[in-house]
Amino acid sequence: MTTNKPWFLSRTIWAALITILAALAGLAGLSIDEADQGLLTDAVLQAITAVAGVVVIIGRLAAKDRIG
């Protein structure tokens, strides 16, 4: 691992958070199996990537200086 990335783009972090949420859901009587946890992790990462792309575009449109 030689490159850096923001924590919110880490698949490991999101998988861990979803695992914790699934455990808490289990305590509340809801059942989330491992396959659903994987799908949920993928969906969360795709949503974050999409939002990040929109933020970048908005930031570029709002910028006052040229790129170059």
Summary of the structure (lengths in Angstrom):
residues: 68
radius of gyration: 16.8
end to end distance: 30.0
largest distance: 55.5
contacts: 126
relative contact order: 0.11
helix: 72%
strand: 0%
